[in-house]
Amino acid sequence: MSPDQEKTGAATADAEARAAEVREEVAITDQRRAEEEESKAEDAVAAAEKAESKKERKRREAEERKQAATAEAERARERAAQAEPEARERAATGVSGAALSSPGVGIGTDPKAAAAAGAGARAQHEPAAVSAGLAGEGPEKPELYLAAAFAGAFVFARILKRIAE
């Protein structure tokens, strides 16, 4: 063999060895990528399981709060049911202040007042639920009342101005 052929044969062998090394590195890289993808998939599964358990815990807590609220409502109903007969008993045995201090009926009494006094005008005990509901209510549209008051004051001022002229 000639020196040129020996060089090309050695170069070919070196090139083939280098190509084999590159293929080996590519195979190693492919294996690492597959392992990373598998790890990412496992992490995604773990995150999904964690999110699911968190949602399940929230659902259980909501269910517990619902049960507690239901139990509290039931206890409140029982207390109201017990308090109602007691309140009726107190109202029946108590003396009404309205009956004691009702206006006298005479010749000069307004007919409507006389009718109210004669119709058994006694103060009635109002259940706590009704009085609490009325105490918390206000006008549905207070701005309309405010506008009406302003308009009335304006009209009253105009009338007074005309009278003064």
Secondary structure, 3 states (H helix, E strand, C coil): CCHHHHHHHHHHHHHHHHHHHHHHHHHHHHHHHHHHHHHHHHHHHHHHHHHHHHHHHHHHHHHHHHHHHHHHHHHHHHHHHHHHHHHHHHHHHCCCHHHHCCCCCCCCCCHHHHHHHHCCCCCCCCCHHHHHHHHHCCCCCHHHHHHHHHHHHHHHHHHHHHHHC
